[in-house]
Amino acid sequence: MAKEDLPMHVAVTGGSRGIGREIVRRLAEDGYHVTFTYRKSKAESDALLAELRTSWPNQEFQALGVDLIERAEVDALTDRLSDIDGLYGLVHNAGQTYDALAAMIDQDEAEKIMQVNFWSLTRLVTGVVRPMLRGRSGRIIGIGSIAALHTSPGNAVYAATKGAMLSYLRTLAVELARKGVTANFIAPGYVDTDMVAAYSDYRDRVEKRIPAGRFAQAGEVAALVGYLMSPAAGYITGSVLPIDGGMNAGVTLRD
């Protein structure tokens, strides 16, 4: 497909590191202008911007420092995105974890995680959907987690936030389907990023429980995002798309 036939602009939250960085790179490679957010990783963000502008000088890229915990910052980002002409896509990749037993949850901490993982998405959608509806074309993608489908001890809050995202996106898909806008939920399992560094002490045991026998690479998640953004994926909406090496299909008992 010719570059001039591609939609103009995609916004990515949490785009400076890990999965988000690979999503931004993939979208740039596919010909999109990209706006991405970061919270603390300004050095990584600046390095990524320099790379993008060198590799794709005819495209537009910008990085915005946004703390999604702060509702005022989310509101400001929403207003900014709603003013982008030709805005075609939103990838909500930013997320935070919180480990606590279900009976020991600290509500204040849990609400912060819900704000970042879920409420910020709902607020951003109110802004990005306007240009999508004007163009009768758009893509909304949530980077969720396999935890929304199969949780584990100590993971109640994180799983709940991703489960809320899943339900929201499926409802959004039904509401927007006739307007040409799709909404989908990608459910990664273990991905080889800084977020899973906490599992390094028993990574071998975790990998033995994954049918594919390994963690995913961030680029594999990004490739799925790239496909969902494409015109070929226009009939895929309201879907849950695990990318987990078979974990969702069944648990292996290999030692």
N, C-alpha and C positions, 0 to 999 in steps of 0.2 A: 504494500500500500504506500502511496506517495506521501511524503511528509506533510504536504499542504492539505491532505485529506484528514490529518489527525486533529483531534480536539486540541485546544490551546493550552490549558492550564490545569494542573493537579496540585492540591495541597496535601501535605503529609505531616502529621504530628509526630514528634519524637524522631526526627529524621537524621540526626547527626551521628548516631552510633548503631551498632548491631544490625538487627533486621531493618530498622528504619533507614539506615545509610544505604543498604543494598537495594531497598525499594526506590529510594531517590535516584540512585545510579541507573537502575533498570528503566525507570520512567524517562530519565534524560536520554538514555540510549534509544528509547522508542520514539523520541522526538517531541516530548512534551516540555513546556515551560513548567518549572516546579518551584513552589514555595514550601519550605519546611520549617518546623519549629524545633527548638532545643530548650532545655532548662538551664543546666549548669555547664554543659560541655561546649563552651564557646571556642576553645582552641580546635576541637575536632570539627566544629561547624565551619570555622574559617578555612580549615584545610580542605574540607569537602567542597566548599564554594569555589575555592581556587581551582581545584581539580575539574569541577563541572564547567567553569567558565573557560578553562583552557581546552578541554576536550570538545565542548559544544558551544563555540563562540556565537552562534546565531540564535541561541535560545536564551530565555530569561530565567535567572535563578535568584532567589533571595532567601535568607535565613532570618527568622524572627525569634528573639528570646522571649519565651512565654512560660510562666509557671501555671500549669493547668489547675493547681490547687486553689489559686486565687480567682474567684469568680469575676472580678473586675477585669483581669487580664484575659480571661476567656471571652468576655463580652467584647472587649476591644478587638481581639482577633476575629471574632465573628463578624463584626462590622467591617473590618478590613477585607476579609475574604468575600463578603457579599458585594463589594464594589469592584471585584475583578471581572472585567469583561471576558467572556469565553471560559469562565471557570467550569470545568467539566467533571472533576473528580475530587473526592476526599478520601484519604486513607488515614484512619485513626489507629495509629500504631503506638502512641505514647501509653505507657502503663507503669504501674508500680505494684509491688508485691507486699504482702503482709502475712507473716506466719504466726499463727496462734491457734491453740485448741479451741474448738467451737464453743466450749463453755467458759472460756477465759478471754473473750474478745474485749478489747478496749474500744468503746464506741467512737471516741474522738479520732483515734487512728483509723478505724474502719471507715469513717465518713470521709476522711481525706482520700483514701484509696478509691472509694466509690465516686468521689468528685472527679478524680483524674481518669479513671478507667471507663466510667459510664456517663455521669452528668455532663462532663465537658463535651462528649460526643453529641448528646442531645441538643446542647446549646449551639454547637457549631453547625449542626444540620439545619437549624432555623435560618442560618445565614447562607450557607452554600447552596441550599436547595432553590433559592430564588433565581440565580442565573441559570441553573440547570433546567428549571421549569420554563424559563423564557426561551431557552434553546431546545426544549423538549428532548433533552438528551443528557445523561449524566451517570456517574458511577459513585456509589458510596460503599466503602469496604471497611469493615472492622477487623483488626488483627486481634482475635480473641485468644483462646487457649483450649486445648483438649480438656483442661480442668472444668470447663463448662459442661462437659459431657460425662466425665469420670473423674471425680475429685479424689483427694487422698487426705489422711490425717494432717491437721494443722493448716489446711488450705481453704478453710470455709469462706473467709472474706474474699480472697482473690477469686475463688470459684464463683461466688455470688455475684461479683461485679461483672465477670465475663458472661455469666448466665443472663444477667440483666441486659447486657449488650446484645446477646443473641436474640432474646425475645423482642427487643426494641427493633433490631434490624429486620427481623422477619415481618413485623407489623408494618414497618416503613416500606418494605418491598411490596406488600399488598396494596398499600395506599398510593404508591407512586408508579406502579407498573404501567398503567395506561398513559402516564406522562412521559414515558421513555427513560425513566430513571431506575436503575437497578440498585439493590442493596444486598450485600452478601457478608457472611461471617467466615473468616478463615480461622481454623483451629489448629495451630501448631502444637506439636508435642515438645520434646526436648530439642532445642536448637542450640548450636554451638556458638554461644555469645557470652558476654560478661554476666548476664543474668543467671546463667546456670553454673557459674563458677563455684557456687556453694556446694555443688554436687561432685566436685572434683575428687573428694576423698573416697567416694564409692561409685564413681562413674562406670567402672567396669561392670559392677553388679546391675546398675541401671540399664546399661546397654544390653545386657543379657536378657532383660525383660522386654526389650523392643524386638518385634519380629524381624525387622530389617537389620538389627544388630549394631546400630550406630545412631548418633544424634544427627539431626538435619543440619544442613548448612543454610546460613541466612539467605544466600542467593537462590535457594530452592523455593523459599517462601516468596521472595521478590518476583521470581518467574511466574508464580501463580497470580500475584497481583497484576503483573504485566498482562497476562492473558485476560483477566477479568476486566481490565480497562479497555481491551480491544473491542472493535465492532463485532468480532466473531462471538463474543460472550454476551451479546445483547439479550439473549433469551434465558440467561442464567440469573435468577433473582430469588431472594428468600432462601438461599441455599446455605448449608453448613458444609464446609470443605475442610476436612481434616488433612493435615500434612504431618504425619506422625509415625511413619515407618510401619504402619499396621497396628498400632496400639489400640485404635478404636475398634478394629476388627476382632481382636482377641488378645489375651495375655499369654505369652509364652512362658513355660515353666522350666526353661533351660537353666542349668547351673553354670 
